[in-house]
Every structure is written in structure tokens, then in C-alpha cells.
Amino acid sequence: MDKTVTLSLGALETLSRELLTRHGFDEAHADAITRSVVAAQRDECHSHGVYRLIDCVETLRRGGVSPDATPYVLDVSPGIVRVDAGQGCSLLAFERARPALIDKAREHGVALLALNNAFHFSALWPEVESLADAGLVALAMTPSHAFVAPAGGQRPLLGTNPIAFSWPRPDGMPFTFDFATSVVARGEIELHRRAGDTIPEGWALDAQGRATLDPDAALNGAMLTFGGYKGSALSIMIELLAGPLIGDLLGHETSPANEERAGRPWHGELIVVIDPHRLLGDEAARHLQHAEALFAGVLEQGARLPSRRRHEARRRSREQGVTIPRGLYQELVRLRDGARG
Amino acid sequence: MDKTVTLSLGALETLSRELLTRHGFDEAHADAITRSVVAAQRDECHSHGVYRLIDCVETLRRGGVSPDATPYVLDVSPGIVRVDAGQGCSLLAFERARPALIDKAREHGVALLALNNAFHFSALWPEVESLADAGLVALAMTPSHAFVAPAGGQRPLLGTNPIAFSWPRPDGMPFTFDFATSVVARGEIELHRRAGDTIPEGWALDAQGRATLDPDAALNGAMLTFGGYKGSALSIMIELLAGPLIGDLLGHETSPANEERAGRPWHGELIVVIDPHRLLGDEAARHLQHAEALFAGVLEQGARLPSRRRHEARRRSREQGVTIPRGLYQELVRLRDGARG
């Protein structure tokens, strides 16, 4: 029997939606979550793909996410929109606040979205890319639970604190990146654990603050930041901006949902949006075209252009469907057809 | 004879101002430059300290900076202020635009400063820290000439592209960082060259794209980004935001001033400012206090808190003056007393 299963994007979306509603997510949340995890799977970002649906259902069972919270959007100032996710998933809250965010950016040139009190498990790039699709430049960040030691430290304090950026391109898909300020995303260690592999050197410390190659020890210890003290400084910035600045928690004050229903997984996300057309007026098109010289320069020397591999995977997935491990597929089908958690 | 000279901050300021005006900078520019280089020297950021005065005069002689350009401030939108430095030094342009930037941030919650067409040699932290002193959160970035290879590349394309951030603290000096997205600031390689030292592994490639420990080869080759492809992605972001987004140049389109007066050193800088009080209203003080838990967490495990060493140096310098190498002091005095360049 094949070790993998190939599905069309439509079939994967249906599976995801049915699985989520079966376990109690309302349609709006199920749709928003499905859009994000299927987009990640489509772009071959496995660590934020459909395997996260298992976590979503588990988190719901553990009281870590509201399945039907209605996001509450608040117009704070000419440049700021806030949305309270009400302990629901961040994805629907983002979608509900997105129109106001775009309007503010277009009118004032720059705008912020402060997203509060959300369960957050998803990649940030689909959000910033959707803003670049609207012709805007976007920067997003969120803290996560305290899994990461600051540079020179031994214990978890910081979240994996991802940052994502997207830039609209005149004739193609946006230039986008999205990375954890930990050496790798926590999902990568999780995937190594599930595969029974060791992790590379330099990723993590064990609970005693010693270097480790064991994914279990790493998950119980502390991950390291990328780029030493510079990555650590960025991680602190992200924690401040997507935490206290928007009236939300620090990573070490949150915790994953757990069996005892005592987790506190809810936290914030910040998105900054700039409208190049408001800033540059009639000159915007010329300067956006000008930016292409930088991308050309990167490609000319055979260097990596972020998001290019992802966009290639997207084209492939649209033509050929997506391929996932059979074990994962069977787990998702069981979850769709099984008893409500 | 002592190898060093110790001067009061006032004496160093006077030396700097006299040196700059002697060579043709007008008083406004001389004052703005002096404030920046003396602040760096005071905080023991040697790579942006008073040795940069030699470069300033040299750049003036080579036609790379206007000594008396009047910055032109333009109100673009409720969220955006632009300032054209007119090929003068960025520092005076920032100072002239700062009041409008602060007003916009306070009124709308978030504001941008697009600073164009400037000669830029200075550290960014004095600027973001001055905004934090006004109770605001600030993020600044600027490209520089193409000295750095993108991850996976071999040739210079990106600037050293520094990013700086500052956060107001209730009872102390702001939390601030400022780092190049190259492994080190170019000034560090320059200091190694002046000292006759080799540079550490992993800093740079030579002109053939091979790893090198020779500071001269490094200055003629390509520096590397910090943190591999993540640092490279950030560097690209900085180049886009402080370049085409604000209608200015990419690093590889600029070049240092040179003997033939054919350099094109002028480029942009972007500053994003957020007002926590506009965002959080009456809750702002409580959340700013809450952020202190993160700083305490860093210090508790003996990890590095960015800007702490700099602020310690500041206290020391205010009490005891600053100590610089005698050779540098003599060079500055010669420059102050010598013929106009």
C-alpha cells in the first residue's frame, strides 16, 4: 500500500471543514481554519499544514479554544483597529478585522491591527500575503508560549515569536517570508519527534540547560533563538509589540491547553500595514517596479529568494493535488468520522 | 606617554563642533552630527563614535555630503511625514522631522517617517531612543551600500541594513537595540583593519566568494548576514522598506564617496512610531509596567539585556569622561586645526 495519499485541494478542504464542524467548531471558524491549514499544505509548509487539525480538536477538547466566539472589532483611532478574538482562533478574528485594517492603511498610509485574546496555531504568511494581494506592505508578529531561552540564558522565557513580511509585486506573487525567531519552528521539533529522529545541534537545551539532540528533551527544555543575541533581541521586540503594546500577555504567562483544562493559550498578534500608494502617490508603480531589481539581484547569484519554493509548490499542488502521509490521512478521517471530542 | 586620552563630554562636543565647522559644515549640521557621535562615544559604541568625524570630513571633501542642505519636511498623510535631506546628513533631517512624527503618532496611534536622499553614517539607536524618551515605541531601519551577500550568494548585493528598536520603560532608560543584519557592522571590520587584526571566521567572503579572515579582503569582497537565511530575509525587508517603499534607492545603487567625486552615497531611512497611550488609553501605564516582567525574566537567568551595557557606559562617561586612543585624539585635533579639506 502506498505510504502517501494524494488529494485535490477541494477534497482536502472538505475533509478539514467536516472534521472541524464534527467536533463543534462553527462554520465561520471551520472555514477560517481550513483556509489557513489547506493553504499551508498546498504550499508544502508541512509544519503548519493539516496535521494541525489534530491539535485544533485536541485544544478544543482541552478547553483551549472557543469553537464559536464572535470576534469583536473595535475602531480605536484613525490608525488602529483592535479585535478581541474572545478566546477563539486568531484566524477568524483576522478575517473580520481585515477590511477595516485595509481601509485605515489606504486612508492614513499606515495602520495597525491589534488582535487580542486568541488561540493561535497558524502560519502568519497567509495573513500578510492576503494584505499584499490588496497592494499593501504588511508585517506581522505574535508571541507563543515560553519555549525559548534568551541569548546567554538557560531556561524558557520567550515564545518562538514568529515574524512575517509581505511585499506586493507588480507581476507576480508577493515576496513573503515568515520565520520563527527560534532556530526552527516548534512544529519542526514536533515532526522530528513523530518521525523518531534526533534534532540537529544548536536547536535546543534540555531542562538542565545543557545542549541536546533529543526532541523530547528539547520540548521539555528550551529552544534557542536564531542568530544568537540579535535573534534574541528581535524575539524580545516581538514579545513586547504583540504583547504589552497591544494590552496582551507575555509568552511566559501563557501555556498550552492541557488535560486538566488548566492551560491559558490565549495571546495577541500585531500586524502593521503600509500603503505604498498613499506614501508615494503617482510614483508608487515606478518604485514597486524598481524593487524588482533587488529580487533579480538575489536570483542572479543563485541565492535563495524567500517564498519562491512555496510558490512553486503552490503551482504544483493546484495542478496535481497535495500528497500527505497515509498515517496522517487515516488519522484525519478517523477524527472526521469519530465521536465528538 | 599614555596610549589614551580622557576628555569630558563637553570637551569632546566642542572638539567635534569645531572640527566640523572648520571644514564647512554649517552649525545646524555640526550640532546634529556632534550629538550623535558624542552619544555613541559616551555609550562606548566605538564603531559609531568620534572616529566617524574623520569620515564625515573626508566624505565632504569627496562631494558625498552637503554641508549646509536645509531638510525639507513634507506632510504626506495623517500617518506619514517625509523629509528630503537634500544630500545632507540624515541626522539634521531626522531632528527637523521629529516633532511632526511625534504629533502624528500621538494623534493617530501610528506614524511613519520617510527620510530621503541623505548621507547616513550614524547609529540608529540615538534616534529611536529619543522617540522612546517621548513615550513612544520606535523602529528604524536604513540600507547602506551593497557590502553584503544574500544567503546562498557570493557577491555583495545588500547593505549592512541595520535595524533599531526602542521601548519606553516606566522607571529607567528605554530598552533599545540596534544591530546590522550583516554578522557585524562594517565599522567593526574597519576597526580590525586599523588595528592590524584578522577578523573572525564567518564574517565575510573575499572578492572571489571564498571565506576570508583578512579585513582588507573582506572590505573588497562581501560580508555575510547574521543568522543565515533568516537574517538575509530581514535584510531584504529593510532594503525594501527603507528603499523603494519610501521612493528611495536600493543599496547596490548607492556607493561611498570617492576621490573622483563620483560616489552616490545618498539613500533613505524609515522610522515607524507607535503610541502605546493612543492604543491602550488609560490602560497604557499598566501594560508598560507589565512589560517589565520580561526584562526581569531576562536578567534573572543572567542573560543579556540589550542596551544595558550601553547605559552602564553612559553613567560611567558622565562621571568620568570618555577615553579614546591617543592616536585618534591627535588625528581629530590635527583635523580641527588643519587646512579646510
Interface residues (C-beta under 8 A of the other chain):
Chain A: V76 S77 P78 G79 I80 E107 H108 G109 V110 A111 L112 A114 V137 L139 A149 P150 A151 G152 G153 Q154 R155 L157 F165 W167 F175 F177 F179 T181 F226 G227 G228 Y229 K230 G231 S232 A233 L234 I236 M237 E239 L240 L241 G243 P244 L245 I246 G247 L250 H252 E253 V272 I274 P276 R278 L279 L280 E283 H287 L288 H290 A291 A293 L294 G297 V298 Q301 G302 A303 R304 P306
Chain B: V76 S77 P78 G79 I80 E107 H108 G109 V110 A111 L112 A114 V137 L139 A149 P150 A151 G152 G153 Q154 R155 L157 F165 W167 F175 F177 F179 T181 F226 G227 G228 Y229 K230 G231 S232 A233 L234 I236 M237 E239 L240 L241 G243 P244 L245 I246 G247 L250 H252 E253 V272 I274 P276 R278 L279 L280 E283 H287 L288 H290 A291 A293 L294 G297 V298 Q301 G302 A303 R304 P306
